[in-house]
Amino acid sequence: MNYNPSEKEITFINNALNKFNDEKVGPDNHELLNIVEYDENKNVIGGILGGTYWGWMHIDILWVDIKFRKKRIGSRLLKAAEEEARKRGCHSVHVDTMSWQAPEFYKKNGYKIISELNDIPKGNKKYHLIKELNIL
């Protein structure tokens, strides 16, 4: 076994899985969905990074600078991403968050916890949440 595969080997494995998936269910048509928010000086103060595929939006990262939290920037970013996902035909969103991050924020925005992992890291939890979107 090789614990340090080359980029070529990693690409090969990714392409092989994509080919398998395409043969089973068709292409995922993955598109990035990234939005950035700026302050008045054009400094980045927040952003949401994710993508859409197979009718779902996935949020990889939603971050707001601590100085700008509690000003609804995160909610605006989330709503903008959900709106774009709807335009792309997505019916749902999924996201993972840690117990010290934003589970309450997502719940406040209509997300439901569907699973949790305990002790990741010890004494904490990782949550998987989903939200159904009303398609336009």
C-alpha positions as CSV (number, residue, x, y, z in Angstrom):
1,M,0.0,0.0,0.0
2,N,1.0,3.6,-0.8
3,Y,0.1,6.1,1.9
4,N,1.4,9.0,-0.2
5,P,-0.2,8.7,-3.6
6,S,0.7,11.0,-6.4
7,E,-1.6,13.6,-7.9
8,K,-1.9,11.4,-11.0
9,E,-3.0,8.5,-8.9
10,I,-5.5,10.6,-6.9
11,T,-6.9,11.9,-10.2
12,F,-7.2,8.4,-11.6
13,I,-9.2,7.3,-8.5
14,N,-11.5,10.3,-8.7
15,N,-12.1,9.8,-12.4
16,A,-12.8,6.1,-11.9
17,L,-15.4,6.8,-9.2
18,N,-17.0,9.6,-11.3
19,K,-17.2,7.2,-14.3
20,F,-18.9,4.5,-12.1
21,N,-21.3,7.0,-10.6
22,D,-22.2,8.4,-14.1
23,E,-23.0,4.9,-15.3
24,K,-25.3,4.3,-12.3
25,V,-27.2,7.6,-11.9
26,G,-25.9,10.0,-14.5
27,P,-23.5,13.0,-14.1
28,D,-23.8,15.0,-11.0
29,N,-23.5,18.3,-12.9
30,H,-21.5,19.8,-10.0
31,E,-21.2,23.6,-10.0
32,L,-19.4,25.6,-7.4
33,L,-21.6,28.1,-5.4
34,N,-19.4,30.6,-3.7
35,I,-20.4,34.0,-2.4
36,V,-18.3,36.6,-0.6
37,E,-19.3,39.7,1.4
38,Y,-17.2,42.8,1.8
39,D,-17.0,45.8,4.1
40,E,-17.0,49.4,2.9
41,N,-13.2,49.1,2.2
42,K,-13.6,46.0,0.1
43,N,-12.1,43.7,2.7
44,V,-13.6,40.2,2.9
45,I,-15.7,39.9,6.0
46,G,-17.6,36.7,5.2
47,G,-18.4,34.1,2.7
48,I,-20.2,30.9,1.9
49,L,-18.4,28.1,-0.1
50,G,-20.2,25.1,-1.5
51,G,-21.7,23.7,-4.6
52,T,-24.7,22.1,-6.2
53,Y,-25.1,18.6,-7.6
54,W,-27.9,16.0,-8.1
55,G,-30.5,18.5,-7.0
56,W,-28.8,19.3,-3.7
57,M,-26.8,22.2,-2.4
58,H,-23.9,21.4,-0.1
59,I,-22.3,24.0,2.2
60,D,-18.6,23.4,2.7
61,I,-17.9,26.6,4.7
62,L,-19.9,29.6,6.0
63,W,-17.8,32.1,7.8
64,V,-18.2,35.6,9.1
65,D,-15.5,37.7,10.6
66,I,-16.1,37.9,14.4
67,K,-16.3,41.7,14.3
68,F,-19.3,41.4,11.9
69,R,-21.2,38.6,13.6
70,K,-24.8,39.2,14.9
71,K,-25.4,41.6,12.0
72,R,-27.3,39.1,9.8
73,I,-24.4,38.7,7.3
74,G,-24.4,35.0,7.8
75,S,-28.2,34.8,7.3
76,R,-28.0,37.0,4.1
77,L,-25.2,34.8,2.7
78,L,-27.2,31.7,3.5
79,K,-30.4,33.0,1.9
80,A,-28.5,34.2,-1.2
81,A,-26.9,30.8,-1.7
82,E,-30.3,29.0,-1.2
83,E,-31.9,31.3,-3.7
84,E,-29.2,30.5,-6.3
85,A,-29.6,26.8,-5.5
86,R,-33.3,27.1,-6.2
87,K,-32.5,28.7,-9.6
88,R,-30.3,25.7,-10.3
89,G,-33.2,23.4,-9.6
90,C,-32.1,22.2,-6.1
91,H,-34.7,20.8,-3.8
92,S,-32.6,20.6,-0.6
93,V,-29.4,21.7,1.2
94,H,-27.1,19.8,3.5
95,V,-24.3,20.9,5.8
96,D,-22.1,19.7,8.5
97,T,-21.2,21.8,11.6
98,M,-19.5,21.3,14.9
99,S,-21.1,21.8,18.3
100,W,-18.9,24.9,18.9
101,Q,-19.7,26.4,15.5
102,A,-23.2,27.0,14.3
103,P,-25.8,24.3,14.9
104,E,-28.2,26.9,16.4
105,F,-27.7,29.3,13.5
106,Y,-28.7,26.6,11.0
107,K,-31.7,25.5,13.1
108,K,-32.8,29.1,13.4
109,N,-32.7,29.2,9.6
110,G,-34.9,26.2,9.1
111,Y,-32.4,23.4,9.1
112,K,-33.0,20.1,10.8
113,I,-30.4,17.9,12.5
114,I,-30.5,14.4,10.9
115,S,-27.5,12.9,12.5
116,E,-24.7,13.6,15.1
117,L,-21.4,12.1,15.8
118,N,-20.2,12.1,19.4
119,D,-16.7,12.8,20.7
120,I,-15.3,14.5,17.5
121,P,-13.2,15.8,19.2
122,K,-13.8,14.3,22.6
123,G,-16.6,16.1,24.4
124,N,-18.0,17.7,21.3
125,K,-20.3,16.7,18.4
126,K,-20.5,17.0,14.7
127,Y,-24.0,17.6,13.2
128,H,-25.4,16.9,9.8
129,L,-28.3,19.1,8.9
130,I,-30.7,19.4,6.0
131,K,-33.3,21.9,4.7
132,E,-35.8,21.4,2.0
133,L,-36.1,24.3,-0.5
134,N,-39.2,25.5,-2.1
135,I,-38.4,25.2,-5.8
136,L,-39.2,28.3,-7.8
